[in-house]
Every structure is written in structure tokens, then in C-alpha cells.
């Protein structure tokens, strides 16, 4: 039986690494200035999880160099 409720807001370890790699590729492709990285990472994470409230620690980990 499939879960029709959508994403649970939880990111697996594997998904978090995939998200981080996708983020790095995206900022390079879009040539986003560093000042926009947190906003972009938040949007990507929200889209993946379906949760608009993304923790600052998660975003800091995604955008760290």
C-alpha cells in the first residue's frame, strides 16, 4: 500500500548527501552568488521534504564549502 500523505519531512543520510551534491551543482550552473545560497538551499530542501520549516543546521551543512 502506498503512502498518499507525501514526504514526511525527514531526510535520510543518503538523500541529504544527494541533496548537497545537487545543491553544489545547481549553484555552479546558476552561478548564484554566495549571498543567495541559504535561500536556494532552503527552497531545495523544502521541495524535497514538503516541509517549509527547514532547520538552520541543515542549511548550514548543505551550503558549507
C-alpha positions as CSV (number, residue, x, y, z in Angstrom):
1,X,0.0,0.0,0.0
2,X,1.4,3.4,-1.0
3,X,1.6,6.3,1.4
4,X,-0.5,9.1,-0.1
5,X,0.5,11.6,2.5
6,X,3.6,12.7,0.7
7,X,7.0,13.4,2.2
8,X,7.4,13.1,5.9
9,X,9.8,16.0,6.3
10,X,12.6,13.6,7.2
11,X,15.7,13.3,5.1
12,X,17.7,10.1,5.1
13,X,21.5,10.3,5.2
14,X,21.7,9.2,1.6
15,X,19.1,11.8,0.5
16,X,21.0,14.5,2.4
17,X,24.2,13.8,0.5
18,X,22.4,13.7,-2.8
19,X,20.7,17.0,-1.9
20,X,24.0,18.5,-1.0
21,X,25.6,17.4,-4.3
22,X,22.6,18.6,-6.2
23,X,22.9,22.0,-4.4
24,X,26.5,22.3,-5.3
25,X,25.8,21.5,-9.0
26,X,22.9,23.9,-9.0
27,X,24.8,26.9,-7.6
28,X,27.6,26.3,-10.1
29,X,25.2,26.0,-13.0
30,X,23.1,29.0,-12.0
31,X,26.2,31.0,-10.9
32,X,24.5,32.0,-7.8
33,X,26.3,34.5,-5.5
34,X,27.1,33.1,-2.0
35,X,24.6,35.6,-0.5
36,X,21.8,33.6,-2.2
37,X,23.0,30.1,-1.2
38,X,21.0,29.8,2.0
39,X,17.8,30.8,0.3
40,X,18.4,28.4,-2.6
41,X,19.3,25.5,-0.2
42,X,16.1,26.2,1.8
43,X,14.0,26.1,-1.3
44,X,15.5,22.8,-2.5
45,X,15.2,21.2,0.9
46,X,11.6,22.4,1.3
47,X,10.7,20.9,-2.1
48,X,12.3,17.6,-1.2
49,X,10.7,17.2,2.2
50,X,7.4,19.1,1.7
51,X,8.3,21.0,4.9
52,X,8.6,24.8,4.8
53,X,10.3,24.8,8.2
54,X,13.9,23.7,7.5
55,X,16.4,23.8,10.3
56,X,19.2,26.3,10.2
57,X,21.7,23.5,10.9
58,X,20.6,21.5,7.9
59,X,21.0,24.6,5.7
60,X,24.4,25.4,7.1
61,X,25.6,21.8,6.4
62,X,24.3,21.9,2.9
63,X,26.0,25.2,2.0
64,X,29.3,24.8,3.8
65,X,32.3,24.7,1.5
